[in-house]
Amino acid sequence: MKDKPLKSQIRLTIVLIVVSSLLATIVTYAAGIWLFSYLLYKKINPANYYEAQIPGIEAYIREQGGALIDPAARERLERVIPRDGMDYQVFDAAGNRVYGSSDAAYVAQPEDLIRRLNTTFPARGRFVRAVPVVSGQDGLSGAVLLAYELKVSPASDSGRYWIAALLIVMIATPFIYFVLAILFFTKRFAARVNKPLQMLMAAAHQIKNKNLDFELDYRADNELGRLSAAFSEMKDELKRSLSAQWRMEEERRSMTEALAHDLKTPLSLILGYAEALLDDPEAARTAKQARYLDIIRENAEKCSALVRRMLYIAELEGPGLQVRPVEVRIGPFLRQKLSHYELEARQRRIRIEADIRGDADTPVRFDAEMAERILDNVITNSLEHTPPGGRIRIAVRVRPDRAEYEICNTGPPFSKKDLENLFRRFYRGAEARGSKGGHAGLGLYIVRQLAAKMGGAARAYNAETGEACIAFHHAIETPQTSSARREEARQEGCADE
């Protein structure tokens, strides 16, 4: 069944619904006919049921004779007459009604009553039997009229309920069976279709989580089977492509690290010899040679700084760099850090404003070295792009589980290209924000990587005031969260034992 095309499965499901509901209805109708026959025999009176009671009632009337005319005989007479389907009237010899179960005028005149004795005649939609009441000494003492209908009727109230219930069931049966068949067969069809779809959704979730080591265990010669096969092929091709990309990335990282290591020693030698020549008072050199040595030393220092950053990025991208939380008070930590930039800010005529909110004096735990490097990169970048007379605004908010930083400057706002590429490796920025001294474009890339390592993130945006802003946050541990984590670890250890 599962190998059939979906169109064929839908058609077959419809056919099964119709056929199964039809067969079930036929079986139910057959059972209903049998049950109706049973009820007709046991619970239903035939059309002539009351007519067949007449001889017995007449015999009782003859036996009682004139005593029936007395109203005191009413109770005894009603024990003989079936009251649920037959009415009666008792008349005296003068044709006057004495008592009875009905007030209907079945005869117009007393003479009509005498004429119709011992006959059955129709009146008011019923059949009426006129039975004479004869007394031994007095002769005709009166008459009894018995009115009944010739129709099928329930033998009792329970029979009436059984017939009504049977009719309701037989009318509702086709609809009930049709609905049940729809529910049953569509559920089976949905289960067949849902299984591969759930597998595809789970596979897509695995790919989203960068896990490509799985197999789709679904085989069918239909649309879903072909879709699953195509998905498996796509996954395998993606795995090969990503594996190749990951290998290339690892090779690039290794090559960058090796190249940086190889450059580190000769650059150190160049810088050392340049400084030695510049610091040697006895060395004979012209002003031009001294200027050249200054240029060599300055660029050797830049190259050394770039090599150090490349080595740090290689360490950052590898598995070796671990977060090492220490106990820090964020308020004093930030104030001390900002004091390092006051001299450079004054020299550039830039104002630094800090706003620290939250419980910044309570000891918390985070990797202070990583946080310090993030602040160095962001604040240095802000100093570089803020014009003289400008401002750098630093807002810090300490929350129970993380610390949030917002560093904005009055330099040129970020361009659309900047916002899309600012945290990419080696991105040097648009011309409006280009570095006057040149840079490698690694600072903000390091910011994003370090923030992610510390359980946070970084983003760039332009404030409504036109300021260019870098915002980042990182996780912190308070004494309460630290004790809670230790308790969880202790409980997990006890559970393992």
C-alpha positions as CSV (number, residue, x, y, z in Angstrom):
1,M,0.0,0.0,0.0
2,K,2.7,2.5,0.9
3,D,4.5,1.9,-2.4
4,K,1.4,3.2,-4.4
5,P,1.4,6.8,-5.6
6,L,-0.3,9.3,-3.3
7,K,-3.1,9.8,-5.9
8,S,-3.8,6.1,-6.0
9,Q,-3.8,5.9,-2.2
10,I,-6.3,8.7,-1.9
11,R,-8.6,7.1,-4.5
12,L,-8.3,3.7,-2.7
13,T,-9.0,5.4,0.7
14,I,-12.2,6.9,-0.8
15,V,-13.3,3.6,-2.2
16,L,-12.7,1.8,1.1
17,I,-14.7,4.5,3.0
18,V,-17.7,4.1,0.6
19,V,-17.6,0.3,0.4
20,S,-17.0,-0.4,4.1
21,S,-19.8,2.0,5.2
22,L,-22.1,0.5,2.6
23,L,-21.4,-3.1,3.7
24,A,-21.8,-2.2,7.4
25,T,-25.1,-0.5,6.6
26,I,-26.4,-3.6,4.7
27,V,-25.4,-5.8,7.6
28,T,-27.1,-3.5,10.1
29,Y,-30.3,-3.3,7.9
30,A,-30.4,-7.1,7.8
31,A,-30.1,-7.3,11.5
32,G,-32.7,-4.5,11.9
33,I,-35.2,-6.4,9.7
34,W,-34.7,-9.5,11.7
35,L,-35.1,-7.5,15.0
36,F,-38.2,-5.8,13.6
37,S,-39.7,-9.2,12.8
38,Y,-38.9,-10.4,16.3
39,L,-40.6,-7.3,17.7
40,L,-43.5,-7.8,15.4
41,Y,-44.0,-11.2,16.9
42,K,-43.2,-10.4,20.5
43,K,-43.8,-6.8,21.1
44,I,-46.3,-5.7,18.4
45,N,-50.0,-6.5,18.2
46,P,-51.4,-7.5,14.8
47,A,-54.0,-5.3,13.1
48,N,-56.9,-7.6,14.2
49,Y,-55.7,-8.0,17.7
50,Y,-58.5,-6.1,19.4
51,E,-61.1,-7.6,17.1
52,A,-60.0,-11.0,18.2
53,Q,-60.7,-10.0,21.8
54,I,-64.4,-9.4,21.1
55,P,-65.7,-13.0,21.5
56,G,-64.2,-13.2,25.0
57,I,-65.7,-9.9,26.0
58,E,-69.1,-10.9,24.7
59,A,-69.0,-14.1,26.7
60,Y,-68.2,-12.1,29.8
61,I,-71.1,-9.7,29.1
62,R,-73.5,-12.6,28.6
63,E,-72.3,-14.1,31.8
64,Q,-72.8,-11.0,33.8
65,G,-76.1,-10.0,32.2
66,G,-78.1,-7.1,33.7
67,A,-75.6,-6.6,36.5
68,L,-73.3,-4.7,34.1
69,I,-75.8,-1.9,33.9
70,D,-75.0,-1.0,37.5
71,P,-72.0,1.5,37.6
72,A,-70.6,-0.6,40.4
73,A,-69.7,-3.2,37.8
74,R,-67.4,-0.8,35.9
75,E,-64.2,-1.9,37.5
76,R,-64.9,-5.6,36.8
77,L,-65.7,-4.8,33.1
78,E,-62.5,-2.8,32.6
79,R,-60.5,-5.8,33.7
80,V,-61.8,-7.6,30.7
81,I,-61.6,-4.9,28.1
82,P,-58.0,-3.9,26.9
83,R,-58.1,-0.2,27.7
84,D,-55.0,0.8,25.7
85,G,-56.6,0.1,22.4
86,M,-60.4,-0.2,22.9
87,D,-63.1,2.1,24.2
88,Y,-66.4,1.1,25.5
89,Q,-69.8,2.6,26.5
90,V,-72.6,0.9,28.6
91,F,-76.3,1.9,27.8
92,D,-79.5,1.0,29.7
93,A,-82.7,-0.4,28.0
94,A,-83.9,3.1,27.3
95,G,-80.7,3.9,25.3
96,N,-79.2,6.2,28.0
97,R,-75.4,6.1,28.5
98,V,-74.7,4.9,32.0
99,Y,-70.8,4.9,32.0
100,G,-67.9,4.2,29.7
101,S,-64.4,5.2,28.7
102,S,-65.4,7.5,25.9
103,D,-68.0,10.2,25.3
104,A,-68.0,9.8,21.5
105,A,-71.5,9.5,19.9
106,Y,-71.2,6.3,18.0
107,V,-75.1,6.1,17.6
108,A,-77.4,9.0,17.1
109,Q,-80.7,7.7,18.5
110,P,-81.7,4.9,21.0
111,E,-83.5,3.3,18.0
112,D,-80.2,3.1,16.1
113,L,-78.7,1.3,19.1
114,I,-81.4,-1.4,19.1
115,R,-81.2,-1.8,15.3
116,R,-77.4,-2.3,15.4
117,L,-77.3,-4.9,18.2
118,N,-75.1,-8.0,17.4
119,T,-73.5,-6.1,14.5
120,T,-70.2,-4.4,13.8
121,F,-70.4,-1.0,12.1
122,P,-68.0,1.9,11.3
123,A,-68.3,5.1,13.2
124,R,-65.9,8.0,13.7
125,G,-63.0,6.3,12.1
126,R,-63.3,3.2,14.2
127,F,-65.1,-0.1,14.2
128,V,-67.9,-0.5,16.8
129,R,-69.4,-3.8,18.0
130,A,-72.9,-3.5,19.7
131,V,-73.3,-6.3,22.3
132,P,-76.7,-6.7,23.9
133,V,-77.0,-7.1,27.7
134,V,-79.7,-9.7,28.4
135,S,-81.2,-10.5,31.8
136,G,-83.0,-13.8,32.4
137,Q,-86.3,-12.4,33.8
138,D,-86.3,-8.9,32.3
139,G,-85.1,-9.7,28.8
140,L,-83.0,-6.9,27.1
141,S,-81.4,-4.8,29.9
142,G,-79.2,-2.6,27.7
143,A,-76.2,-2.8,25.5
144,V,-72.4,-2.4,25.4
145,L,-70.6,-0.7,22.5
146,L,-66.9,-1.7,21.9
147,A,-64.9,0.7,19.7
148,Y,-61.5,-0.4,18.2
149,E,-59.2,0.1,15.2
150,L,-57.8,-2.4,12.8
151,K,-54.0,-1.4,12.8
152,V,-50.7,-2.7,14.0
153,S,-50.0,-1.4,17.5
154,P,-47.4,-1.9,20.3
155,A,-48.2,-4.5,22.8
156,S,-46.9,-2.2,25.6
157,D,-45.0,1.0,26.1
158,S,-41.7,-0.8,26.0
159,G,-42.6,-2.2,22.6
160,R,-43.3,1.4,21.4
161,Y,-39.9,2.5,22.6
162,W,-38.1,-0.4,21.0
163,I,-39.7,0.3,17.6
164,A,-38.9,4.1,17.8
165,A,-35.3,3.3,18.8
166,L,-34.9,0.8,16.0
167,L,-36.2,3.3,13.4
168,I,-33.9,6.0,14.6
169,V,-30.9,3.6,14.5
170,M,-31.7,2.4,11.0
171,I,-32.1,6.0,9.7
172,A,-28.8,7.2,11.4
173,T,-26.8,4.1,10.6
174,P,-25.5,5.1,7.1
175,F,-24.3,8.4,8.3
176,I,-22.7,7.0,11.4
177,Y,-20.9,4.3,9.5
178,F,-19.8,6.8,6.9
179,V,-18.3,9.1,9.5
180,L,-16.6,6.2,11.3
181,A,-15.1,4.9,8.0
182,I,-13.8,8.4,7.2
183,L,-12.1,8.7,10.6
184,F,-10.6,5.2,10.5
185,F,-9.3,5.2,6.9
186,T,-8.1,8.8,6.9
187,K,-6.3,8.2,10.1
188,R,-4.5,5.2,8.5
189,F,-3.7,7.3,5.4
190,A,-2.5,10.2,7.5
191,A,-0.2,7.8,9.5
192,R,1.3,6.5,6.3
193,V,1.9,10.0,5.0
194,N,2.9,11.5,8.4
195,K,5.7,9.0,9.1
196,P,8.0,10.1,6.3
197,L,7.1,13.8,6.8
198,Q,8.0,13.5,10.5
199,M,11.3,11.9,9.5
200,L,12.0,14.7,7.0
201,M,11.2,17.3,9.7
202,A,13.5,15.6,12.2
203,A,16.2,15.4,9.5
204,A,15.8,19.1,8.8
205,H,16.1,19.8,12.5
206,Q,19.3,17.7,12.6
207,I,20.8,19.7,9.7
208,K,19.8,23.0,11.5
209,N,21.8,21.8,14.5
210,K,24.8,21.0,12.1
211,N,24.5,17.3,12.6
212,L,24.8,15.5,9.3
213,D,25.6,12.0,10.7
214,F,22.1,10.4,10.2
215,E,20.2,8.3,7.7
216,L,16.7,8.5,6.5
217,D,15.2,5.0,7.0
218,Y,12.3,5.3,4.6
219,R,11.9,3.4,1.3
220,A,8.9,3.6,-0.9
221,D,8.2,3.7,-4.7
222,N,6.1,6.8,-4.6
223,E,6.3,10.6,-4.3
224,L,7.3,10.5,-0.6
225,G,9.9,7.9,-1.2
226,R,11.4,9.9,-4.0
227,L,11.3,13.0,-1.8
228,S,13.1,11.2,1.0
229,A,15.7,9.9,-1.4
230,A,16.3,13.4,-2.8
231,F,16.5,14.7,0.7
232,S,19.1,12.0,1.6
233,E,21.1,12.9,-1.6
234,M,21.0,16.6,-0.7
235,K,22.1,15.8,2.9
236,D,25.0,13.7,1.6
237,E,26.1,16.3,-0.8
238,L,25.8,19.0,1.8
239,K,27.9,16.8,4.2
240,R,30.6,16.4,1.6
241,S,30.5,20.1,0.8
242,L,30.6,21.2,4.4
243,S,33.3,18.7,5.3
244,A,35.4,20.0,2.5
245,Q,34.7,23.6,3.7
246,W,35.5,22.6,7.3
247,R,38.7,21.0,6.2
248,M,39.7,24.1,4.2
249,E,38.8,26.3,7.2
250,E,40.9,24.2,9.5
251,E,43.8,24.2,7.0
252,R,43.5,28.0,6.7
253,R,43.5,28.4,10.4
254,S,46.5,26.1,10.7
255,M,48.3,27.9,7.9
256,T,47.5,31.3,9.4
257,E,48.9,30.1,12.8
258,A,52.0,28.7,11.2
259,L,52.6,31.8,9.1
260,A,52.1,34.0,12.1
261,H,54.6,31.9,14.1
262,D,57.1,32.0,11.2
263,L,56.7,35.8,10.9
264,K,57.0,36.4,14.7
265,T,60.7,35.6,15.0
266,P,62.0,37.7,12.0
267,L,59.8,40.6,12.9
268,S,61.1,40.5,16.5
269,L,64.7,40.5,15.1
270,I,64.0,43.5,12.8
271,L,62.3,45.4,15.6
272,G,65.1,44.6,18.0
273,Y,67.9,45.6,15.6
274,A,66.0,48.8,14.6
275,E,65.6,49.8,18.3
276,A,69.2,48.9,19.0
277,L,70.4,51.2,16.2
278,L,68.2,54.0,17.3
279,D,69.1,53.7,20.9
280,D,72.9,53.4,20.3
281,P,74.3,57.0,20.9
282,E,77.7,56.1,19.4
283,A,76.3,54.9,16.0
284,A,77.2,57.2,13.2
285,R,74.0,57.9,11.1
286,T,72.6,60.7,9.1
287,A,69.1,62.2,9.8
288,K,67.8,60.4,6.8
289,Q,69.0,57.1,8.1
290,A,67.5,57.8,11.5
291,R,64.1,58.6,9.8
292,Y,64.3,55.3,7.9
293,L,65.0,53.4,11.1
294,D,62.0,55.1,12.8
295,I,59.8,54.0,9.9
296,I,61.3,50.4,10.1
297,R,60.6,50.3,13.8
298,E,57.0,51.7,13.5
299,N,56.0,49.3,10.8
300,A,57.7,46.4,12.5
301,E,55.6,47.1,15.6
302,K,52.5,47.2,13.5
303,C,53.4,43.9,11.9
304,S,54.2,42.4,15.3
305,A,50.8,43.6,16.6
306,L,49.1,42.0,13.6
307,V,50.9,38.7,14.1
308,R,49.9,38.7,17.7
309,R,46.2,39.2,16.7
310,M,46.5,36.5,14.1
311,L,47.9,34.1,16.7
312,Y,45.1,35.1,19.1
313,I,42.4,34.5,16.5
314,A,43.9,31.1,15.7
315,E,43.7,30.3,19.4
316,L,40.2,31.8,19.6
317,E,38.9,29.7,16.7
318,G,40.4,26.5,18.0
319,P,39.2,24.3,20.8
320,G,42.0,25.3,23.2
321,L,40.7,28.7,24.4
322,Q,38.6,28.1,27.5
323,V,36.5,30.6,29.5
324,R,38.0,31.1,33.0
325,P,35.6,32.9,35.3
326,V,37.0,34.9,38.2
327,E,35.2,36.9,40.8
328,V,34.9,40.6,39.7
329,R,33.0,43.7,40.8
330,I,31.8,45.1,37.5
331,G,31.6,48.7,38.7
332,P,35.3,49.1,39.9
333,F,36.4,46.9,37.0
334,L,34.9,49.2,34.4
335,R,36.0,52.5,36.2
336,Q,39.6,51.2,36.3
337,K,39.4,50.2,32.6
338,L,38.0,53.5,31.5
339,S,40.7,55.4,33.4
340,H,43.3,53.8,31.0
341,Y,41.7,55.7,28.1
342,E,41.3,59.1,29.7
343,L,44.8,60.4,28.6
344,E,44.3,59.4,25.0
345,A,40.7,60.8,25.0
346,R,42.0,64.2,26.4
347,Q,44.7,64.3,23.7
348,R,42.1,63.7,21.0
349,R,39.7,66.2,22.8
350,I,37.1,63.4,23.1
351,R,34.7,63.2,26.1
352,I,34.0,59.8,27.6
353,E,30.7,59.4,29.5
354,A,29.9,56.3,31.5
355,D,26.5,55.2,32.9
356,I,26.5,52.1,35.0
357,R,23.2,50.7,36.2
358,G,22.2,47.7,38.3
359,D,24.0,46.1,41.2
360,A,27.5,46.7,39.9
361,D,29.3,46.4,43.2
362,T,28.2,42.8,44.0
363,P,30.9,40.2,43.2
364,V,30.0,38.2,40.1
365,R,32.0,35.7,38.1
366,F,33.0,35.9,34.5
367,D,36.1,35.8,32.4
368,A,37.5,39.3,33.1
369,E,40.4,38.9,30.6
370,M,38.0,38.2,27.7
371,A,35.8,41.1,28.8
372,E,38.8,43.4,29.0
373,R,39.9,42.5,25.5
374,I,36.4,43.1,24.1
375,L,36.3,46.6,25.8
376,D,39.8,47.4,24.5
377,N,38.8,46.6,20.9
378,V,35.5,48.4,21.0
379,I,36.7,51.5,22.8
380,T,39.9,51.7,20.7
381,N,37.7,51.5,17.6
382,S,35.4,54.3,19.0
383,L,38.4,56.6,19.8
384,E,39.7,56.0,16.3
385,H,36.5,57.1,14.6
386,T,35.3,59.9,16.9
387,P,36.3,63.3,15.7
388,P,37.9,65.9,18.0
389,G,35.3,67.5,20.2
390,G,33.1,64.4,20.0
391,R,31.8,62.1,22.6
392,I,31.9,58.4,23.5
393,R,28.9,57.2,25.6
394,I,29.3,53.9,27.5
395,A,26.2,52.5,29.1
396,V,26.4,49.3,31.2
397,R,23.4,47.5,32.8
398,V,24.0,44.6,35.2
399,R,21.2,42.1,35.2
400,P,20.8,38.9,37.4
401,D,22.2,36.6,34.7
402,R,24.2,38.8,32.3
403,A,26.0,42.2,31.8
404,E,24.9,44.4,28.9
405,Y,27.2,47.0,27.3
406,E,26.4,49.8,24.8
407,I,29.2,51.9,23.4
408,C,28.2,54.7,21.1
409,N,30.3,57.5,19.5
410,T,29.5,60.6,17.6
411,G,31.6,59.6,14.6
412,P,30.2,58.8,11.2
413,P,27.3,56.4,11.4
414,F,27.6,52.9,10.0
415,S,26.7,52.4,6.4
416,K,24.5,49.5,5.2
417,K,27.6,47.7,4.1
418,D,29.2,48.2,7.5
419,L,26.2,46.8,9.3
420,E,26.2,43.7,7.2
421,N,30.0,43.0,7.3
422,L,31.3,44.8,10.4
423,F,32.0,41.6,12.4
424,R,33.5,39.7,9.5
425,R,37.2,38.9,9.6
426,F,39.5,41.4,7.8
427,Y,36.7,43.8,7.1
428,R,38.2,47.3,7.1
429,G,35.0,49.4,6.9
430,A,33.5,51.9,4.4
431,E,35.4,54.9,3.4
432,A,33.5,57.2,5.7
433,R,34.7,55.3,8.7
434,G,38.1,54.1,7.3
435,S,41.0,54.1,9.7
436,K,43.5,56.9,9.2
437,G,46.4,54.7,10.3
438,G,45.1,51.5,8.7
439,H,44.1,48.4,10.5
440,A,43.7,44.7,9.8
441,G,39.9,44.5,10.4
442,L,40.2,41.9,13.1
443,G,39.1,43.9,16.2
444,L,35.3,43.5,15.9
445,Y,35.7,40.0,14.6
446,I,37.4,39.2,17.9
447,V,34.7,41.0,19.8
448,R,32.0,38.8,18.3
449,Q,34.0,35.6,18.9
450,L,34.8,36.4,22.5
451,A,31.2,37.5,23.3
452,A,29.9,34.1,21.9
453,K,32.6,32.3,24.0
454,M,31.3,34.0,27.1
455,G,27.7,33.0,26.4
456,G,26.6,36.3,24.8
457,A,26.5,38.1,21.4
458,A,27.5,41.4,19.8
459,R,25.7,43.6,17.3
460,A,26.1,47.0,15.6
461,Y,23.5,49.6,14.9
462,N,22.9,53.4,14.4
463,A,21.1,55.1,17.2
464,E,18.2,57.5,16.6
465,T,20.6,60.4,17.6
466,G,22.9,59.4,14.7
467,E,25.5,57.8,16.9
468,A,27.3,54.6,15.8
469,C,26.8,52.0,18.4
470,I,28.3,48.6,19.3
471,A,26.3,46.6,21.9
472,F,27.3,43.3,23.4
473,H,26.5,41.2,26.4
474,H,28.0,38.2,28.3
475,A,26.8,35.8,30.9
476,I,27.6,36.3,34.6
477,E,27.3,34.1,37.7
478,T,26.0,35.6,40.9
479,P,26.6,33.8,44.2
480,Q,23.0,32.5,44.0
481,T,23.4,31.1,40.5
482,S,26.8,29.6,41.4
483,S,25.4,27.8,44.5
484,A,22.4,26.6,42.4
485,R,24.7,25.2,39.8
486,R,26.9,23.5,42.4
487,E,23.8,22.0,43.9
488,E,22.6,20.7,40.5
489,A,26.1,19.2,39.8
490,R,26.0,17.6,43.3
491,Q,22.6,16.1,42.6
492,E,23.7,14.8,39.2
493,G,26.7,13.2,40.8
494,C,24.5,11.5,43.4
495,A,22.2,10.3,40.6
496,D,25.1,8.8,38.7
497,E,26.2,6.9,41.7
